[in-house]
Amino acid sequence: MVSVKSSNNRGFTIFDGDFNVVREFADPAAGQPYQQRVITMTRVVDPGTGSGNVTRSSSEDWTVVDDQTYDYTTSSTLSGFELYSDNNSYHSRYIYVTQTLFDDDEDFEYVRTKQTIVPVSMKYSDYVKEHSTSSIEGPNQSWGDEKIDSIMRANGADNLEWFWDNETGKRLLRLYKHESYGGIFSEGLEIATLDGNVKAFLPGITYLSSAYYFRGKCYVKGYDNDNNSVLYLLGNGSTGIRELSRTKVDFSVRRVGSNLVFNSETDGQQTVVMSTMDGRIVKSLTARQGNNVIPLNGLQGGVYNVTLYRHSRPVQSSKIIVR
């Protein structure tokens, strides 16, 4: 049996050895409506004071300058992966459904992302803290200056811009902070049958990149939101899942002004893709070793996914907010 991914990226068709259609399957999780609210706040600080005290506010509260709610629909949760067999004697790229890899019964299994739609009334970062050990992009990124980094962390800011203030005759910082409510939270990956029966759950993996069938055992490798490479061992019948290792990947992404800066210590075929929350690609870049820059100018305000691909395989995904 083989499978072919459909053109709309939401399902697949199963054929027999004579290429007769056995069954067509659509992703039931795709196309579901959800919302995301993004609040943009700003404050002005004087970096020359050392502590970055607020100079243009009657209180220490942030000033809300934008409050937008965006409507989206969920994209496909189906996941393809590369398959290797004993001693690499067999290698298949992008398997989407299998009858023999995870167990030897009559069911067809596929891999899907287990997603939860976060209500727009709840702050996304609070939901992540309650339901995951993974972190989301925040104010811990470096701006290349120890003093500025300290000011950003102290204020909880995630972006900045310099401006000249005629009133004080100083060069001041306008800080920005974005709060996101609602959205999609990925809990991990599920190995499920076409009838929806979940046979295994792999927590904390955003992408499954490859599966290895070696000496009667199945190993799966994927990547989590913290940019770690994760290796699992599946027992008989996809039960008794055991995490074997979790290794940091040498890739970092940060927001610098109106640009997105990627730093990679690895040279080779790498592509960085920016997409909307409903899966529409808006920018892409062939990345090289060192710093790589994608201008954010011209993008509509909202939340975007940023994904790094190595040799056509996703290895990390992050979210950024464009004001």
Secondary structure, DSSP 8 states (H G I E B T S, - for coil): -EEEE-TTSSEEEEE-TT--EEEEEE-TTTT-EEEEEEEEEEEEE-GGGSS--BSS-SSS--EEEEEEEEEEE----EE-EEEE-GGG--EEEEE--BSSSS-SSS--EEEEEEEEEEEEEEEHHHHHHHH-S---S-TTS--S-HHHHHHHHHHT-SEEEEEEETTTTEEEEEEEEEEEEEEEEEEEEEEEETTS-EEEEEET-SEEEEEEEETTEEEEEEE-TTSEEEEEEE-GGG-S-EEEEEEE-SEEEEEETTEEEEEES--SSEEEEEEETTS-EEEEEEE-SEEEEEE-TT--SEEEEEEEEETTEEEEEEEEEE-
